[in-house]
Amino acid sequence: QVQLVESGGGLVQAGGSLRLSCAASGRSFSSYTMGWFRQAPGKEREFVAAISGRSDSTSYADSVKGRFTISRDNAKNTVYQQMNSLKPEDTGVYYCSTKVLPFYRSYEERAYGYWGQGTQVTVSS
């Protein structure tokens, strides 16, 4: 069983920055690719970023490339997402998740099996 707890969300003006954290419990954290997803009001949840277990591979949605950076600290069982140059369209609930199905791509939500409760990010214009 894996438990995930996100933190670091909040209200920020456009152009500002936030750093999200996701603390994981359970064993073998470093074995899993971790992902960040987000869900805007009235929209489906969408992929944001993912990082492999040893941090040797990352992937990003086109909408956040160059602005967001995903990282992890396996000693602390924590994955981070640094978000810079935030835009109002980045508003939503951000979730971290554990990729449990290796044969799906990292951007596919169906690959993920454990989810946190989410943290709200609101970007004002």
TORTI-225059 format. One record per residue (C-alpha): chain; residue in three letters; x, y, z; residue number from 1. Coordinates in steps of 0.25 Angstrom, whole numbers. Last residue first. Layout:
BEGIN
@ch = A | aa = ALA | c1 = X | c2 = Y | c3 = Z | i = NUM $
...
***
This chain:
BEGIN
@ch = A | aa = SER | c1 = -18 | c2 = 149 | c3 = -54 | i = 125 $
@ch = A | aa = SER | c1 = -20 | c2 = 140 | c3 = -42 | i = 124 $
@ch = A | aa = VAL | c1 = -13 | c2 = 126 | c3 = -41 | i = 123 $
@ch = A | aa = THR | c1 = -20 | c2 = 116 | c3 = -32 | i = 122 $
@ch = A | aa = VAL | c1 = -13 | c2 = 103 | c3 = -28 | i = 121 $
@ch = A | aa = GLN | c1 = -21 | c2 = 94 | c3 = -20 | i = 120 $
@ch = A | aa = THR | c1 = -14 | c2 = 81 | c3 = -14 | i = 119 $
@ch = A | aa = GLY | c1 = -18 | c2 = 67 | c3 = -17 | i = 118 $
@ch = A | aa = GLN | c1 = -23 | c2 = 55 | c3 = -9 | i = 117 $
@ch = A | aa = GLY | c1 = -12 | c2 = 47 | c3 = -13 | i = 116 $
@ch = A | aa = TRP | c1 = -13 | c2 = 36 | c3 = -23 | i = 115 $
@ch = A | aa = TYR | c1 = -9 | c2 = 21 | c3 = -25 | i = 114 $
@ch = A | aa = GLY | c1 = -10 | c2 = 13 | c3 = -37 | i = 113 $
@ch = A | aa = TYR | c1 = -4 | c2 = 20 | c3 = -49 | i = 112 $
@ch = A | aa = ALA | c1 = -3 | c2 = 14 | c3 = -63 | i = 111 $
@ch = A | aa = ARG | c1 = -17 | c2 = 18 | c3 = -67 | i = 110 $
@ch = A | aa = GLU | c1 = -14 | c2 = 33 | c3 = -66 | i = 109 $
@ch = A | aa = GLU | c1 = -5 | c2 = 31 | c3 = -78 | i = 108 $
@ch = A | aa = TYR | c1 = 6 | c2 = 42 | c3 = -79 | i = 107 $
@ch = A | aa = SER | c1 = 17 | c2 = 32 | c3 = -74 | i = 106 $
@ch = A | aa = ARG | c1 = 14 | c2 = 22 | c3 = -85 | i = 105 $
@ch = A | aa = TYR | c1 = 7 | c2 = 9 | c3 = -82 | i = 104 $
@ch = A | aa = PHE | c1 = 15 | c2 = -4 | c3 = -80 | i = 103 $
@ch = A | aa = PRO | c1 = 20 | c2 = -1 | c3 = -67 | i = 102 $
@ch = A | aa = LEU | c1 = 7 | c2 = -2 | c3 = -59 | i = 101 $
@ch = A | aa = VAL | c1 = 9 | c2 = 4 | c3 = -45 | i = 100 $
@ch = A | aa = LYS | c1 = 12 | c2 = 18 | c3 = -48 | i = 99 $
@ch = A | aa = THR | c1 = 10 | c2 = 25 | c3 = -34 | i = 98 $
@ch = A | aa = SER | c1 = 2 | c2 = 38 | c3 = -33 | i = 97 $
@ch = A | aa = CYS | c1 = 3 | c2 = 53 | c3 = -30 | i = 96 $
@ch = A | aa = TYR | c1 = -9 | c2 = 61 | c3 = -31 | i = 95 $
@ch = A | aa = TYR | c1 = -11 | c2 = 76 | c3 = -34 | i = 94 $
@ch = A | aa = VAL | c1 = -25 | c2 = 83 | c3 = -33 | i = 93 $
@ch = A | aa = GLY | c1 = -26 | c2 = 94 | c3 = -43 | i = 92 $
@ch = A | aa = THR | c1 = -21 | c2 = 107 | c3 = -48 | i = 91 $
@ch = A | aa = ASP | c1 = -10 | c2 = 106 | c3 = -58 | i = 90 $
@ch = A | aa = GLU | c1 = -19 | c2 = 113 | c3 = -68 | i = 89 $
@ch = A | aa = PRO | c1 = -17 | c2 = 126 | c3 = -60 | i = 88 $
@ch = A | aa = LYS | c1 = -2 | c2 = 125 | c3 = -63 | i = 87 $
@ch = A | aa = LEU | c1 = 10 | c2 = 122 | c3 = -55 | i = 86 $
@ch = A | aa = SER | c1 = 23 | c2 = 127 | c3 = -59 | i = 85 $
@ch = A | aa = ASN | c1 = 30 | c2 = 116 | c3 = -50 | i = 84 $
@ch = A | aa = MET | c1 = 25 | c2 = 103 | c3 = -45 | i = 83 $
@ch = A | aa = GLN | c1 = 35 | c2 = 94 | c3 = -37 | i = 82 $
@ch = A | aa = GLN | c1 = 29 | c2 = 80 | c3 = -35 | i = 81 $
@ch = A | aa = TYR | c1 = 34 | c2 = 71 | c3 = -25 | i = 80 $
@ch = A | aa = VAL | c1 = 35 | c2 = 57 | c3 = -21 | i = 79 $
@ch = A | aa = THR | c1 = 37 | c2 = 51 | c3 = -7 | i = 78 $
@ch = A | aa = ASN | c1 = 42 | c2 = 38 | c3 = -1 | i = 77 $
@ch = A | aa = LYS | c1 = 52 | c2 = 46 | c3 = 7 | i = 76 $
@ch = A | aa = ALA | c1 = 64 | c2 = 38 | c3 = 2 | i = 75 $
@ch = A | aa = ASN | c1 = 58 | c2 = 36 | c3 = -11 | i = 74 $
@ch = A | aa = ASP | c1 = 58 | c2 = 51 | c3 = -14 | i = 73 $
@ch = A | aa = ARG | c1 = 50 | c2 = 55 | c3 = -26 | i = 72 $
@ch = A | aa = SER | c1 = 50 | c2 = 65 | c3 = -37 | i = 71 $
@ch = A | aa = ILE | c1 = 39 | c2 = 71 | c3 = -47 | i = 70 $
@ch = A | aa = THR | c1 = 42 | c2 = 84 | c3 = -53 | i = 69 $
@ch = A | aa = PHE | c1 = 31 | c2 = 93 | c3 = -59 | i = 68 $
@ch = A | aa = ARG | c1 = 33 | c2 = 106 | c3 = -68 | i = 67 $
@ch = A | aa = GLY | c1 = 41 | c2 = 101 | c3 = -79 | i = 66 $
@ch = A | aa = LYS | c1 = 30 | c2 = 90 | c3 = -83 | i = 65 $
@ch = A | aa = VAL | c1 = 17 | c2 = 93 | c3 = -76 | i = 64 $
@ch = A | aa = SER | c1 = 7 | c2 = 93 | c3 = -88 | i = 63 $
@ch = A | aa = ASP | c1 = 15 | c2 = 82 | c3 = -95 | i = 62 $
@ch = A | aa = ALA | c1 = 12 | c2 = 72 | c3 = -84 | i = 61 $
@ch = A | aa = TYR | c1 = 25 | c2 = 68 | c3 = -78 | i = 60 $
@ch = A | aa = SER | c1 = 34 | c2 = 56 | c3 = -77 | i = 59 $
@ch = A | aa = THR | c1 = 46 | c2 = 52 | c3 = -69 | i = 58 $
@ch = A | aa = SER | c1 = 56 | c2 = 41 | c3 = -69 | i = 57 $
@ch = A | aa = ASP | c1 = 69 | c2 = 38 | c3 = -61 | i = 56 $
@ch = A | aa = SER | c1 = 62 | c2 = 42 | c3 = -48 | i = 55 $
@ch = A | aa = ARG | c1 = 65 | c2 = 28 | c3 = -42 | i = 54 $
@ch = A | aa = GLY | c1 = 51 | c2 = 24 | c3 = -41 | i = 53 $
@ch = A | aa = SER | c1 = 46 | c2 = 31 | c3 = -54 | i = 52 $
@ch = A | aa = ILE | c1 = 40 | c2 = 45 | c3 = -54 | i = 51 $
@ch = A | aa = ALA | c1 = 26 | c2 = 50 | c3 = -59 | i = 50 $
@ch = A | aa = ALA | c1 = 20 | c2 = 63 | c3 = -62 | i = 49 $
@ch = A | aa = VAL | c1 = 6 | c2 = 69 | c3 = -65 | i = 48 $
@ch = A | aa = PHE | c1 = -4 | c2 = 59 | c3 = -69 | i = 47 $
@ch = A | aa = GLU | c1 = -18 | c2 = 63 | c3 = -69 | i = 46 $
@ch = A | aa = ARG | c1 = -31 | c2 = 61 | c3 = -61 | i = 45 $
@ch = A | aa = GLU | c1 = -43 | c2 = 64 | c3 = -68 | i = 44 $
@ch = A | aa = LYS | c1 = -49 | c2 = 78 | c3 = -68 | i = 43 $
@ch = A | aa = GLY | c1 = -60 | c2 = 85 | c3 = -61 | i = 42 $
@ch = A | aa = PRO | c1 = -51 | c2 = 92 | c3 = -52 | i = 41 $
@ch = A | aa = ALA | c1 = -37 | c2 = 89 | c3 = -55 | i = 40 $
@ch = A | aa = GLN | c1 = -31 | c2 = 75 | c3 = -52 | i = 39 $
@ch = A | aa = ARG | c1 = -16 | c2 = 73 | c3 = -50 | i = 38 $
@ch = A | aa = PHE | c1 = -6 | c2 = 62 | c3 = -52 | i = 37 $
@ch = A | aa = TRP | c1 = 8 | c2 = 60 | c3 = -46 | i = 36 $
@ch = A | aa = GLY | c1 = 15 | c2 = 46 | c3 = -48 | i = 35 $
@ch = A | aa = MET | c1 = 24 | c2 = 37 | c3 = -41 | i = 34 $
@ch = A | aa = THR | c1 = 32 | c2 = 26 | c3 = -47 | i = 33 $
@ch = A | aa = TYR | c1 = 34 | c2 = 15 | c3 = -37 | i = 32 $
@ch = A | aa = SER | c1 = 46 | c2 = 7 | c3 = -32 | i = 31 $
@ch = A | aa = SER | c1 = 51 | c2 = 18 | c3 = -23 | i = 30 $
@ch = A | aa = PHE | c1 = 38 | c2 = 18 | c3 = -14 | i = 29 $
@ch = A | aa = SER | c1 = 42 | c2 = 3 | c3 = -11 | i = 28 $
@ch = A | aa = ARG | c1 = 34 | c2 = 3 | c3 = 2 | i = 27 $
@ch = A | aa = GLY | c1 = 22 | c2 = 10 | c3 = 7 | i = 26 $
@ch = A | aa = SER | c1 = 19 | c2 = 25 | c3 = 10 | i = 25 $
@ch = A | aa = ALA | c1 = 20 | c2 = 36 | c3 = 0 | i = 24 $
@ch = A | aa = ALA | c1 = 22 | c2 = 51 | c3 = 2 | i = 23 $
@ch = A | aa = CYS | c1 = 18 | c2 = 60 | c3 = -10 | i = 22 $
@ch = A | aa = SER | c1 = 23 | c2 = 74 | c3 = -11 | i = 21 $
@ch = A | aa = LEU | c1 = 18 | c2 = 86 | c3 = -19 | i = 20 $
@ch = A | aa = ARG | c1 = 27 | c2 = 98 | c3 = -21 | i = 19 $
@ch = A | aa = LEU | c1 = 20 | c2 = 111 | c3 = -26 | i = 18 $
@ch = A | aa = SER | c1 = 24 | c2 = 122 | c3 = -35 | i = 17 $
@ch = A | aa = GLY | c1 = 19 | c2 = 135 | c3 = -39 | i = 16 $
@ch = A | aa = GLY | c1 = 16 | c2 = 140 | c3 = -53 | i = 15 $
@ch = A | aa = ALA | c1 = 1 | c2 = 141 | c3 = -51 | i = 14 $
@ch = A | aa = GLN | c1 = -2 | c2 = 144 | c3 = -37 | i = 13 $
@ch = A | aa = VAL | c1 = -2 | c2 = 133 | c3 = -26 | i = 12 $
@ch = A | aa = LEU | c1 = -12 | c2 = 125 | c3 = -18 | i = 11 $
@ch = A | aa = GLY | c1 = -8 | c2 = 112 | c3 = -11 | i = 10 $
@ch = A | aa = GLY | c1 = -2 | c2 = 99 | c3 = -13 | i = 9 $
@ch = A | aa = GLY | c1 = 10 | c2 = 94 | c3 = -5 | i = 8 $
@ch = A | aa = SER | c1 = 5 | c2 = 80 | c3 = -1 | i = 7 $
@ch = A | aa = GLU | c1 = 2 | c2 = 66 | c3 = -6 | i = 6 $
@ch = A | aa = VAL | c1 = 1 | c2 = 54 | c3 = 2 | i = 5 $
@ch = A | aa = LEU | c1 = 3 | c2 = 40 | c3 = -4 | i = 4 $
@ch = A | aa = GLN | c1 = 0 | c2 = 27 | c3 = 2 | i = 3 $
@ch = A | aa = VAL | c1 = 5 | c2 = 14 | c3 = -4 | i = 2 $
@ch = A | aa = GLN | c1 = 0 | c2 = 0 | c3 = 0 | i = 1 $
***
